[in-house]
Amino acid sequence: MNHMWTAFGPTNVDIHRVASAGELGDMQVAADLGPRIDTSSLPTERRTRHNIEVARALSAHNRVDDALGMILEAEFWAPEQLRSHHLAREPVLTWVRNQRGRPSRAMADLADRLHVV
């Protein structure tokens, strides 16, 4: 729910719960709750930031493919926001560096677009 297009309401409370869990290092809570939140009624900027937070949590649990999907979705919504946000760039750089062999085409292309390699 998005009360009067302000982005305040129960959904935003859940989003803050995910972000707070991530900041406090409880990535399990963020990884469990984050993907279940329906952000479709929120402004693009808010949805994008949420996807970045969820991607960080999923990445912390070695769910790189799921995290990559969240980042790619955020990029689709707001490419300029994603490309300028360090919280989105850091995991992508880590994924590329930790790959055994070549990264997937989607990951390599994203890293190129984010200028992290």
Helices and strands as residue ranges (DSSP letters): G 3-5, H 10-23, H 27-33, G 34-36, H 44-60, H 64-77, H 79-84, H 86-98, H 105-113
